[in-house]
Amino acid sequence: MQGNRASIVALTFEEVERIPELKENPFRRRICEVFSEDGCGNLTFDDFLDMFSVFSEMAPLPLKLKYAFRIYDFDGDDYLGHDDLSKMIRSLTRDELTDEEVEFIIERVSFINKYISDFL
């Protein structure tokens, strides 16, 4: 306790990333950043509970979708743009693709997205 307020204990990102459920996830840093109050990946107990609540089987689909979008929206502009897709692809492939291969995938995803948008 500090005065009338309980001190806040936070796990550092380095501690959190060792959790087996996150250890192999290529988005582990981004996940922790999205759920952390400080935005740096350090989690308070409440942040930690929020994170695992969203990933539980019982969490409502709209909540899961909201956080999935936030995880992939690296620049936080509420739009999955070119740079977001590039970071996503590089994370998923552990940065093993060439720039040309990444651009090819982004072009295909953008084409499919436009096709779906036109259809709807």
Secondary structure as the mmCIF struct_conf table of DSSP 4:
data_model
#
loop_
_struct_conf.conf_type_id
_struct_conf.id
_struct_conf.beg_label_comp_id
_struct_conf.beg_label_asym_id
_struct_conf.beg_label_seq_id
_struct_conf.end_label_comp_id
_struct_conf.end_label_asym_id
_struct_conf.end_label_seq_id
STRN STRN1 GLN A 2 GLN A 2
TURN_TY1_P TURN_TY1_P1 GLY A 3 ASN A 4
STRN STRN2 ARG A 5 ARG A 5
HELX_LH_PP_P HELX_LH_PP_P1 ALA A 6 VAL A 9
STRN STRN3 ALA A 10 LEU A 11
HELX_RH_AL_P HELX_RH_AL_P1 PHE A 13 VAL A 16
TURN_TY1_P TURN_TY1_P2 GLU A 17 ARG A 18
BEND BEND1 ILE A 19 ILE A 19
HELX_RH_AL_P HELX_RH_AL_P2 PRO A 20 LYS A 23
TURN_TY1_P TURN_TY1_P3 GLU A 24 GLU A 24
TURN_TY1_P TURN_TY1_P4 PRO A 26 PHE A 27
HELX_RH_AL_P HELX_RH_AL_P3 ARG A 28 PHE A 35
TURN_TY1_P TURN_TY1_P5 GLU A 37 ASP A 38
BEND BEND2 GLY A 39 GLY A 41
STRN STRN4 LEU A 43 THR A 44
HELX_RH_AL_P HELX_RH_AL_P4 PHE A 45 VAL A 54
TURN_TY1_P TURN_TY1_P6 PHE A 55 PHE A 55
BEND BEND3 SER A 56 SER A 56
TURN_TY1_P TURN_TY1_P7 GLU A 57 MET A 58
BEND BEND4 ALA A 59 ALA A 59
HELX_RH_AL_P HELX_RH_AL_P5 LEU A 61 TYR A 72
TURN_TY1_P TURN_TY1_P8 PHE A 74 ASP A 75
BEND BEND5 ASP A 77 TYR A 79
HELX_RH_AL_P HELX_RH_AL_P6 HIS A 82 LEU A 92
TURN_TY1_P TURN_TY1_P9 THR A 93 ASP A 95
BEND BEND6 LEU A 97 LEU A 97
HELX_RH_AL_P HELX_RH_AL_P7 ASP A 99 PHE A 119
#
